[in-house]
Amino acid sequence: MKIYDSDIRKILYRGFYQRKDFIKTPTIVVDEMDICAGRSRIDIAVINGKMHGYEIKSKQDNLERLPRQVEDYNKIFDTMTLVVFENHLDKIYELIPSWWTVKSVKEKNSKIVITTIRKGQINKNIDVDSLILLLWRDEMINALMMYTDIRKGYKSKTRKQLGELLTAHISHDQIPLIVREQLKVREPWKSVAIQQQDGDCKRMLPN
């Protein structure tokens, strides 16, 4: 039985529907989300009151990119879950931090079984400079208008410069909330639904 990435995603999605913190809070799921200026791309991002990242490593994947991905994911996500086939389990622990959740994938009786091997913790070292750059330029300008008194001199600035303005004038504790709320209302967006969905996860969550 050959197991594909899409097969694993479907099982993970079903697990999302059973999580109270995902169901009770306006939540979107984004497939293949670019972070850190496109240097890395998370397989699945779940955005609600936190940023949850899910990285899948199939049986055929190697782990060469994982150290760089770890560096980037650690800057962005409040929680991280690595979903790996059994053949990778003995190699991953020296590559990922202790706060990451680890899930193992295996085939049993012609079925795919995903088991939690290690339960993770909350990331306490989010990098707000990297986080703010998840926003598009118009979203940054919107945040400037809503959360600062800056009204001049911003139109000619680059997205990076706008990000620097935001992190300089807004409390760093507030930045994650601002980013999450902007991402949840972004259009167009490769998002899928957690609640009030049709089973294929194709619609945005209502606010």
C-alpha positions, 0 to 999 in steps of 0.5 A: 500500500502506497501512502500519499501526502494527500492521504495523511492530510485527510486524516489530519483534517479529521483530527482537526474537526475533533479538537474543541479549540479548533471547533469553538474558535474561528479557525482556518486551515492553509495548505502550503503556506510560505514563510520567511520570505518564501524560504520555507513552506509549511505543509499545513498551517492552522490559524485561530487563537494561535498559529499551529504548524504541521510538517509532513515527512513521507516515507520517500522524503529525506530530512535534508531540508528539516534543519532549515525548516526548523529554524524558520518554523520556530520563528512563526508557529506557537505549536509545531507538529512533525508527522513522520513515517516510522523509518524517520523516527530514529533520526528526527529527535536530534533535528527538532526542538523538544517543544515540537509534537511528534506523530508517527505514520504507519500502515496497519491492516491496509489502513493508515495509522497516525499515533502521537509519539510525543506531545509538544508544548507552546513555543515561547520564542516567536520572532515578531520581525519574521511574523509581521512579514507574513502580512502583505503590504496593504495589510501592513498599511491597514495595521498602521492605520488601526494600531498606530498614529502614523499617517505620513511617510509610509506610502513610499516604504517597502514591505520590509520597512513597513514591518519595521515600523509596525514592530517599532510602534506596536507592543510585541505582545500584540503583533501575533494577534494582529497577524492572526486576525489579518490572515484569517480575513485575507482574500484570496487565500488557500484556506479550508474550513474546520467547522460548517464544512462539507467534508472536503474542507473547501470553505472559509470559517465564518467569523 
